[in-house]
Amino acid sequence: MKILLVTEDVPAPIVAGAGRHAVLLGNALIKAGHQVEMLGRVRMTGADSNHGFLGPLHTCIDLSRTGWKEHKLGAFLPMRRLDMSKRIWNAIKNLGTDWDVIHYHGHMPMLGALIPPEINFIHTLHDQGAECIMKTRFREGKPCAELNPAACAGCATSRPNWAQKAISTYTVRQYRMLAAKAFTRHQAICVSGFIENRLRYALTGSQALRTSVIHNFIDNHAINRATSSPLEAGKISVKPTVVIFMAGWVDQSKGFGALLSAIPPARFAEMRIRIAGDGPDLANLRNRYGSLGVEFLGWRDHDAVLAETYAADVCVVPSICEEACATTILEALALGAPVFALKRGGTPESYRYERFAGQLQLFPDIESLARALLSVSFNKNVPFAVESDCLAAVHHRLPEILRVYRNGIKHVKGRLRELE
């Protein structure tokens, strides 16, 4: 097949999430014999790499000057994301539309509404951005259950006036309407059943949505690299304290601060907590908990994070937000690390990727997770060969993705016959 992968997340100084998945998928497709090219964003300062992608990377998506001063205006503006979507579509058209598949890994859910139904376009949804402009559906320290577009005005500014509320309400209503049109016209891959259910619930009246569920995937080669050169801590057979590792964007939704605050100060000496990641809450948490022995590592590259995960006794993913399908959890399970997380979002679907019974432990709230951590008194003893294959590896997802591609090709051919 001739495949164009599209993402505005590549190239970038730091690539994660949708961009990393696009690169990993693209390389797997190339190795399987397909012709694959990638369309990415105009290069920014510090983004001089192709991030390991083995095919041609066209850096043509120009999203400069698309902020539209929303933050200052205190309202979500109806034309902003539509303008960004049009720029992505124009970049695709400039490359040509003679592709068997155009597969988008990005954050503009209305993009498919702009693309003719005669084109086999597929959008993988990595988060809740099809229903929530903020992508996380997280507000005031907890998952947001509001469906009324008027409530979304409070995420644009804390105290919206009547004009700001009216503009944001219209914008969110239009946003969801165009998303429903996009996913009725073209196929959407949801990375968890949770995301698919949320999509159908939020886009009410859109029963014809063309969705399928294919979980996130991981790089088995990166997993094996982590096991071949573990950190020094992973080589120690008996450790004085339990090593707990966490990684991610350090903000309120990811729960790092909430978890640390749930641990009594006197108990920090009983464990060694290491946290990798950058974010708006990093400085504050370092000031509050650094003196208690919590190690804040800052941003680490992917291989370093995997090595830390492999060396740890337990990997904790304390996200308060409802994760779609956390790659951090899939990687930790593949590396044999016991994983503690909250029972919400798409996380319970990760049980199928356990390497041994009880490896993934889920809790109803942060407090119960913290209590469980205080009782951990084991060193990791992996009862299997980590280097063996794991079900979350990209090559296990590839047949499912190719099936979606072929279904799209059949659909397009059928539509073209109808137009003849």
C-alpha positions as CSV (number, residue, x, y, z in Angstrom):
1,M,0.0,0.0,0.0
2,K,1.0,3.6,-0.5
3,I,0.4,5.3,2.9
4,L,0.7,8.9,4.1
5,L,1.0,9.3,7.8
6,V,0.1,12.8,9.0
7,T,0.9,14.4,12.4
8,E,1.5,18.0,13.6
9,D,3.5,16.5,16.5
10,V,6.5,15.7,14.4
11,P,9.1,17.1,14.1
12,A,9.5,18.7,17.5
13,P,12.2,19.3,20.1
14,I,10.6,16.5,22.2
15,V,8.3,13.9,20.6
16,A,5.8,11.9,22.6
17,G,2.3,10.5,22.4
18,A,0.7,10.7,18.9
19,G,3.9,11.7,17.2
20,R,5.9,8.8,18.6
21,H,3.2,6.4,17.7
22,A,3.1,7.7,14.1
23,V,6.9,7.1,13.8
24,L,6.7,3.6,15.3
25,L,3.7,2.7,13.1
26,G,5.4,4.1,10.0
27,N,8.6,2.1,10.5
28,A,6.6,-1.1,11.2
29,L,4.6,-0.5,7.9
30,I,7.9,0.1,6.0
31,K,9.4,-3.1,7.4
32,A,6.2,-5.0,6.3
33,G,6.8,-3.8,2.7
34,H,4.5,-0.8,2.4
35,Q,5.5,2.5,0.8
36,V,5.1,5.0,3.7
37,E,5.8,8.8,3.8
38,M,5.1,11.2,6.6
39,L,3.7,14.7,6.6
40,G,4.7,16.8,9.6
41,R,5.0,20.3,10.9
42,V,7.3,23.0,9.6
43,R,10.5,22.5,11.6
44,M,10.9,24.6,14.7
45,T,14.1,25.5,16.4
46,G,15.7,22.4,17.9
47,A,13.6,20.1,15.7
48,D,16.3,19.0,13.3
49,S,15.7,15.3,13.5
50,N,13.4,12.8,11.8
51,H,13.0,11.1,15.1
52,G,14.0,7.7,13.7
53,F,11.4,7.6,10.9
54,L,12.8,5.5,8.1
55,G,10.9,7.0,5.2
56,P,10.6,10.5,3.7
57,L,9.4,13.2,6.1
58,H,7.7,16.3,4.6
59,T,7.8,19.2,7.0
60,C,5.0,21.3,5.4
61,I,2.3,21.9,7.9
62,D,2.5,25.6,8.9
63,L,0.7,26.3,12.2
64,S,2.5,29.5,12.9
65,R,0.4,32.4,14.2
66,T,-2.6,30.2,15.0
67,G,-2.9,31.1,18.7
68,W,-5.5,33.8,17.9
69,K,-4.9,35.3,21.4
70,E,-7.5,32.9,22.9
71,H,-5.8,33.1,26.3
72,K,-6.0,36.9,26.4
73,L,-9.6,37.0,25.1
74,G,-10.8,34.3,27.5
75,A,-12.9,32.5,25.0
76,F,-12.5,29.6,22.6
77,L,-12.8,31.0,19.1
78,P,-14.8,29.2,16.5
79,M,-12.4,29.8,13.5
80,R,-9.1,29.0,15.2
81,R,-9.2,25.2,15.1
82,L,-11.0,25.2,11.7
83,D,-8.2,27.4,10.4
84,M,-5.6,24.9,11.7
85,S,-7.5,22.0,10.1
86,K,-7.6,23.8,6.8
87,R,-3.8,24.3,6.9
88,I,-3.3,20.6,7.5
89,W,-5.6,19.7,4.6
90,N,-3.9,22.2,2.3
91,A,-0.5,20.6,3.2
92,I,-1.9,17.2,2.3
93,K,-3.3,18.5,-1.0
94,N,0.0,20.0,-1.9
95,L,1.6,16.5,-1.5
96,G,-1.2,15.0,-3.6
97,T,-4.1,12.8,-2.7
98,D,-3.1,9.7,-4.6
99,W,-2.6,7.5,-1.6
100,D,-4.2,4.3,-0.7
101,V,-4.5,5.5,2.9
102,I,-4.1,8.9,4.6
103,H,-3.7,8.1,8.4
104,Y,-3.8,11.1,10.7
105,H,-2.3,11.0,14.3
106,G,-3.2,14.5,15.5
107,H,-5.5,16.8,17.4
108,M,-7.9,18.4,15.0
109,P,-11.1,16.2,15.1
110,M,-12.8,18.2,12.4
111,L,-10.1,17.6,9.8
112,G,-12.0,14.7,8.3
113,A,-15.0,17.0,7.8
114,L,-12.9,18.9,5.2
115,I,-11.7,15.8,3.4
116,P,-13.9,14.4,0.6
117,P,-15.5,11.0,1.3
118,E,-13.8,9.6,-1.9
119,I,-10.4,9.7,0.0
120,N,-9.5,6.9,2.4
121,F,-8.8,9.1,5.4
122,I,-8.4,7.6,8.9
123,H,-8.0,9.4,12.2
124,T,-6.5,7.7,15.3
125,L,-7.9,9.3,18.5
126,H,-5.2,9.2,21.2
127,D,-7.1,11.3,23.7
128,Q,-10.5,12.8,24.5
129,G,-9.9,15.7,22.1
130,A,-12.9,14.8,19.8
131,E,-15.3,16.0,22.6
132,C,-13.1,18.2,24.7
133,I,-11.1,21.2,23.4
134,M,-8.7,20.8,26.2
135,K,-8.2,17.1,25.2
136,T,-8.2,15.7,28.8
137,R,-11.8,16.4,30.0
138,F,-10.2,17.4,33.4
139,R,-11.4,20.3,35.4
140,E,-11.1,21.5,39.0
141,G,-8.9,18.6,40.0
142,K,-11.1,15.8,38.7
143,P,-12.5,14.3,35.5
144,C,-15.2,16.6,34.0
145,A,-18.6,15.0,33.5
146,E,-20.2,18.1,31.9
147,L,-21.7,17.6,28.4
148,N,-23.3,21.1,28.1
149,P,-21.0,23.2,25.8
150,A,-21.8,26.2,28.0
151,A,-19.8,24.6,30.8
152,C,-16.7,24.5,28.6
153,A,-16.4,28.3,28.8
154,G,-15.0,27.9,32.3
155,C,-11.9,26.2,30.8
156,A,-11.2,29.2,28.6
157,T,-11.3,31.5,31.6
158,S,-12.1,30.9,35.2
159,R,-15.0,33.5,35.3
160,P,-16.4,34.0,31.8
161,N,-18.6,37.0,31.2
162,W,-21.8,36.6,29.1
163,A,-19.9,37.3,25.8
164,Q,-17.1,34.9,26.5
165,K,-19.6,32.3,27.5
166,A,-21.6,32.7,24.3
167,I,-18.6,32.6,22.1
168,S,-17.1,29.5,23.8
169,T,-20.5,27.7,23.8
170,Y,-20.9,28.3,20.1
171,T,-17.3,27.1,19.4
172,V,-17.7,23.9,21.4
173,R,-21.0,23.1,19.7
174,Q,-19.5,23.7,16.3
175,Y,-16.4,21.7,17.3
176,R,-18.4,18.6,18.2
177,M,-20.7,18.9,15.2
178,L,-17.7,18.9,12.8
179,A,-16.2,16.0,14.7
180,A,-19.4,14.0,14.3
181,K,-19.4,14.8,10.6
182,A,-15.7,13.8,10.3
183,F,-16.2,10.4,12.0
184,T,-19.4,9.7,10.1
185,R,-17.7,10.4,6.8
186,H,-14.3,8.7,7.6
187,Q,-13.1,6.0,9.9
188,A,-11.8,6.7,13.4
189,I,-9.5,4.4,15.4
190,C,-10.0,4.7,19.1
191,V,-7.1,3.6,21.3
192,S,-9.5,2.1,23.9
193,G,-13.1,1.1,24.2
194,F,-13.3,3.8,26.8
195,I,-12.5,6.5,24.1
196,E,-15.0,4.9,21.7
197,N,-17.8,4.9,24.4
198,R,-17.1,8.5,25.4
199,L,-17.1,9.6,21.7
200,R,-20.5,8.0,21.1
201,Y,-21.9,9.4,24.4
202,A,-20.6,13.0,23.8
203,L,-21.5,13.2,20.1
204,T,-25.2,12.4,20.7
205,G,-27.3,11.5,17.8
206,S,-24.3,10.3,15.8
207,Q,-25.1,6.7,15.7
208,A,-23.4,6.3,12.3
209,L,-20.0,7.0,13.6
210,R,-17.4,4.8,11.8
211,T,-15.2,3.8,14.8
212,S,-13.1,0.8,15.7
213,V,-11.0,0.1,18.8
214,I,-7.3,-0.7,18.5
215,H,-5.2,-0.3,21.6
216,N,-1.9,1.7,21.7
217,F,1.2,-0.2,21.0
218,I,4.9,-0.2,22.1
219,D,8.3,-0.7,20.6
220,N,9.5,-4.2,21.5
221,H,13.1,-3.3,20.4
222,A,13.2,-0.4,22.9
223,I,11.9,-2.8,25.6
224,N,14.7,-5.2,24.9
225,R,17.3,-2.4,24.9
226,A,16.1,-1.5,28.4
227,T,16.5,-5.0,29.7
228,S,20.0,-5.4,28.2
229,S,21.5,-2.5,30.0
230,P,19.6,-1.8,33.2
231,L,20.4,0.9,35.6
232,E,22.7,0.1,38.5
233,A,19.7,0.0,40.9
234,G,18.2,-2.8,38.9
235,K,21.4,-4.9,39.3
236,I,21.2,-4.9,43.1
237,S,19.7,-8.1,44.5
238,V,18.9,-6.6,47.9
239,K,18.0,-2.9,48.3
240,P,17.6,-1.0,51.5
241,T,14.4,0.6,50.3
242,V,11.7,-0.1,47.7
243,V,12.3,1.8,44.4
244,I,9.2,3.5,43.1
245,F,9.3,5.1,39.6
246,M,6.8,7.5,37.9
247,A,7.1,9.3,34.6
248,G,4.9,11.8,32.7
249,W,3.9,15.4,32.3
250,V,4.1,16.9,35.7
251,D,0.8,18.7,36.1
252,Q,-2.3,18.4,38.3
253,S,-4.1,15.9,36.0
254,K,-1.3,13.4,36.2
255,G,-1.6,13.1,39.9
256,F,2.0,13.3,41.1
257,G,1.3,16.0,43.6
258,A,-1.9,14.4,44.9
259,L,0.0,11.1,45.5
260,L,2.9,12.7,47.2
261,S,0.6,14.7,49.5
262,A,-1.2,11.5,50.4
263,I,2.0,10.0,51.8
264,P,2.8,11.0,55.4
265,P,6.2,12.9,55.5
266,A,7.7,10.5,58.0
267,R,7.2,7.6,55.6
268,F,9.2,8.9,52.7
269,A,12.4,7.6,54.2
270,E,11.0,4.0,53.8
271,M,11.0,4.3,50.0
272,R,13.0,5.7,47.1
273,I,10.7,7.7,44.8
274,R,12.1,8.8,41.4
275,I,10.0,10.9,39.0
276,A,10.9,11.6,35.4
277,G,9.2,14.4,33.5
278,D,8.8,18.1,33.0
279,G,5.7,20.3,33.4
280,P,4.2,23.3,35.2
281,D,4.1,21.6,38.6
282,L,7.7,20.4,38.6
283,A,9.3,23.3,40.4
284,N,6.7,23.5,43.2
285,L,6.8,19.7,43.8
286,R,10.6,19.7,43.9
287,N,10.6,22.5,46.5
288,R,8.0,20.7,48.6
289,Y,9.3,17.1,48.4
290,G,12.9,17.3,47.3
291,S,14.1,17.7,50.9
292,L,12.1,14.5,51.8
293,G,14.2,12.5,49.4
294,V,11.9,12.5,46.4
295,E,14.2,12.6,43.3
296,F,12.9,14.7,40.4
297,L,14.9,13.8,37.3
298,G,13.3,16.3,34.9
299,W,12.8,15.3,31.3
300,R,14.5,12.0,30.2
301,D,14.6,10.5,26.8
302,H,12.5,7.4,26.0
303,D,15.3,4.9,26.5
304,A,16.2,6.4,29.9
305,V,12.6,6.2,31.1
306,L,12.4,2.6,30.1
307,A,15.7,1.8,31.9
308,E,14.3,3.5,35.0
309,T,11.1,1.5,34.7
310,Y,13.0,-1.8,34.4
311,A,15.2,-1.0,37.4
312,A,12.2,0.0,39.7
313,D,10.4,-2.3,42.1
314,V,7.1,-0.8,41.2
315,C,5.9,1.7,38.5
316,V,3.1,4.1,39.5
317,V,0.8,5.9,37.1
318,P,-1.2,8.1,39.4
319,S,-3.2,9.9,36.7
320,I,-6.3,11.5,38.1
321,C,-7.5,12.3,34.6
322,E,-9.0,9.4,32.6
323,E,-6.2,8.1,30.6
324,A,-7.1,6.9,27.1
325,C,-4.6,4.0,26.9
326,A,-1.5,4.9,28.8
327,T,1.7,3.8,26.9
328,T,3.6,4.1,30.2
329,I,1.5,1.3,31.7
330,L,1.9,-0.9,28.6
331,E,5.7,-0.4,28.7
332,A,5.9,-1.1,32.4
333,L,3.9,-4.3,32.0
334,A,6.1,-5.4,29.1
335,L,9.2,-4.8,31.3
336,G,7.8,-6.9,34.1
337,A,7.3,-4.1,36.6
338,P,4.4,-4.3,39.0
339,V,2.1,-1.3,38.1
340,F,-0.1,0.7,40.5
341,A,-2.7,3.0,38.9
342,L,-6.2,4.3,39.3
343,K,-9.2,2.3,38.0
344,R,-10.5,4.8,35.5
345,G,-10.5,5.7,31.8
346,G,-9.0,3.0,29.5
347,T,-6.6,1.7,32.1
348,P,-8.6,-1.4,33.1
349,E,-8.4,-2.6,29.5
350,S,-4.6,-3.0,30.1
351,Y,-5.2,-6.2,32.2
352,R,-4.9,-8.2,29.0
353,Y,-1.2,-7.2,28.7
354,E,-0.1,-8.5,32.2
355,R,2.9,-10.7,32.1
356,F,1.9,-12.4,35.3
357,A,-1.2,-12.5,37.5
358,G,-1.6,-9.5,39.7
359,Q,1.0,-7.4,37.9
360,L,-1.4,-4.5,37.3
361,Q,-3.1,-3.3,40.5
362,L,-5.8,-0.7,40.2
363,F,-7.3,1.5,43.0
364,P,-10.4,3.6,43.3
365,D,-8.6,6.7,44.5
366,I,-5.3,8.3,45.2
367,E,-5.6,7.6,49.0
368,S,-5.9,3.8,48.6
369,L,-3.1,3.8,46.1
370,A,-0.8,5.6,48.5
371,R,-1.7,3.2,51.3
372,A,-0.9,0.2,49.1
373,L,2.5,1.8,48.3
374,L,3.3,2.1,52.0
375,S,2.9,-1.7,52.4
376,V,5.1,-2.6,49.4
377,S,8.1,-4.6,50.7
378,F,9.4,-6.7,47.8
379,N,12.1,-6.6,45.2
380,K,11.0,-7.3,41.6
381,N,11.4,-10.9,40.7
382,V,10.3,-11.3,37.0
383,P,9.0,-14.8,36.5
384,F,9.5,-14.8,32.7
385,A,11.9,-13.8,30.0
386,V,11.3,-10.1,29.5
387,E,13.0,-10.3,26.1
388,S,10.2,-12.6,24.9
389,D,7.4,-11.1,22.7
390,C,4.6,-9.2,24.3
391,L,1.0,-8.7,23.1
392,A,1.3,-4.9,23.2
393,A,4.1,-4.8,20.6
394,V,3.4,-2.8,17.4
395,H,3.6,-5.9,15.1
396,H,0.6,-7.4,17.0
397,R,-1.5,-4.3,16.3
398,L,-0.4,-4.0,12.6
399,P,-2.8,-6.6,11.2
400,E,-5.7,-4.8,13.0
401,I,-4.6,-1.5,11.5
402,L,-4.2,-2.9,8.0
403,R,-7.7,-4.4,8.3
404,V,-9.0,-0.8,8.9
405,Y,-7.0,0.4,5.9
406,R,-8.5,-2.3,3.6
407,N,-12.0,-1.6,4.9
408,G,-11.5,2.0,4.0
409,I,-10.3,1.1,0.5
410,K,-13.4,-1.0,-0.1
411,H,-15.6,1.8,1.2
412,V,-14.1,4.3,-1.1
413,K,-14.3,2.0,-4.1
414,G,-17.9,1.3,-3.4
415,R,-18.6,5.1,-3.2
416,L,-16.9,5.7,-6.5
417,R,-19.0,3.1,-8.1
418,E,-22.1,4.8,-6.8
419,L,-20.9,8.1,-8.4
420,E,-20.3,6.6,-11.8
